[in-house]
Amino acid sequence: MDATDLPPGLDGNLVEFVKGGCEFEWQSYTKTRFYTNAFVINGNKLLLGFKKRGFGANLYNGFGGKVEPGETSAQAAARELKEESGIDAPLEHAGVLIFLTEGTDWAFHIDVFSAHSHTGVPTETDEMRPEWFSLTEDSLNGNDDRLGISSSSDLPSIPYSKMWADDIYWLPHLVEGKKFRGRADMVKDGDQFIMRKFWFGAVC
Ligand SMILES: CNc1ncnc2c1ncn2[C@@H]1O[C@H](COP(=O)(O)OP(=O)(O)OP(=O)(O)O)[C@@H](O)[C@H]1O
């Protein structure tokens, strides 16, 4: 894909898998702040955390936060995973997401990581309550959540309706082990954010 067709902030040899909001312009930004987000898979289970406070409170997400000065994103991802869930995992880089939110002139740059094993027992912290979710196909692609049915396994389905709106576009790629990139410009709708303009793609 021609780099000029990509949303500002993304580069490389990428193949689009979904986009929306073509009638809007990409929001401009002058600064970037770096964050991490880590997803741990164990066989047919995915670990998510229910965020109890701060940005994204009351949503399920991976474990992550700000990259501190002097840290690499991989170091920050490991630190945040441990701080928020109590576990260690051999995290590998899986994707990059750029988010803008209405009214701010800076972009979230989120390095997303995944791991297929871990040590330690996921433990609730002040910030996050870890829970395992089913990775059956209907759970992962959001069919169970859309239809309000429980998963065919003994674990709950991935709760996309209680996650950031973008997650359903890239989480299945992460679980399949495909590298991805994406950008979403979010606007406030009542007390939640919705995507105004977005683009997600795979790394060739
Ligand atoms: C807009 N769409 C989004 N979709 C999915 N995840 C998103 C996100 N936007 C932000 N995130 C994640 O939200 C966390 C915020 O981090 P946040 O808790 O504020 O950081 P940190 O733990 O350093 O904060 P404190 O210093 O404790 O306040 C961090 O994992 C970041 O990756």
The ligand as a Tripos MOL2 file, in Angstrom:
@<TRIPOS>MOLECULE
LIG
   32    34     1     0     0
SMALL
NO_CHARGES

@<TRIPOS>ATOM
      1 C1         -8.6900    4.4560   22.7780 C.3       1 LIG1
      2 N1         -8.5410    3.0620   22.6890 N.pl3     1 LIG1
      3 C2         -7.8140    2.2580   23.5220 C.ar      1 LIG1
      4 N2         -7.9850    0.9400   23.3350 N.ar      1 LIG1
      5 C3         -7.3720    0.0500   24.1290 C.ar      1 LIG1
      6 N3         -6.5320    0.4190   25.1380 N.ar      1 LIG1
      7 C4         -6.3440    1.7290   25.3300 C.ar      1 LIG1
      8 C5         -6.9420    2.7170   24.5510 C.ar      1 LIG1
      9 N4         -6.5270    3.9080   24.9880 N.ar      1 LIG1
     10 C6         -5.6880    3.6970   26.0400 C.ar      1 LIG1
     11 N5         -5.5780    2.3840   26.2330 N.ar      1 LIG1
     12 C7         -4.8020    1.7220   27.2970 C.3       1 LIG1
     13 O1         -5.2430    2.2740   28.4970 O.3       1 LIG1
     14 C8         -4.1940    2.2160   29.4590 C.3       1 LIG1
     15 C9         -4.0140    3.6060   29.9910 C.3       1 LIG1
     16 O2         -2.9510    3.6370   30.8500 O.3       1 LIG1
     17 P1         -3.0580    4.2760   32.3100 P.3       1 LIG1
     18 O3         -3.7230    3.2960   33.2030 O.co2     1 LIG1
     19 O4         -3.6240    5.6340   32.2040 O.co2     1 LIG1
     20 O5         -1.5120    4.3420   32.6240 O.3       1 LIG1
     21 P2         -0.7390    4.0860   33.9710 P.3       1 LIG1
     22 O6         -1.0580    2.7060   34.4960 O.co2     1 LIG1
     23 O7          0.6960    4.3690   33.7080 O.co2     1 LIG1
     24 O8         -1.4480    5.1690   34.8050 O.3       1 LIG1
     25 P3         -1.3030    5.6740   36.2850 P.3       1 LIG1
     26 O9          0.0930    6.2260   36.3560 O.co2     1 LIG1
     27 O10        -1.5510    4.4640   37.1320 O.co2     1 LIG1
     28 O11        -2.3860    6.7030   36.3400 O.co2     1 LIG1
     29 C10        -2.9660    1.6820   28.7390 C.3       1 LIG1
     30 O12        -2.8760    0.2750   28.9700 O.3       1 LIG1
     31 C11        -3.3140    1.9360   27.2840 C.3       1 LIG1
     32 O13        -2.6490    1.0130   26.4580 O.3       1 LIG1
@<TRIPOS>BOND
     1     1     2 1
     2     2     3 1
     3     3     4 ar
     4     3     8 ar
     5     4     5 ar
     6     5     6 ar
     7     6     7 ar
     8     7     8 ar
     9     7    11 ar
    10     8     9 ar
    11     9    10 ar
    12    10    11 ar
    13    11    12 1
    14    12    13 1
    15    12    31 1
    16    13    14 1
    17    14    15 1
    18    14    29 1
    19    15    16 1
    20    16    17 1
    21    17    18 2
    22    17    19 1
    23    17    20 1
    24    20    21 1
    25    21    22 2
    26    21    23 1
    27    21    24 1
    28    24    25 1
    29    25    26 2
    30    25    27 1
    31    25    28 1
    32    29    30 1
    33    29    31 1
    34    31    32 1
@<TRIPOS>SUBSTRUCTURE
     1 LIG1         1 GROUP 0 **** ****
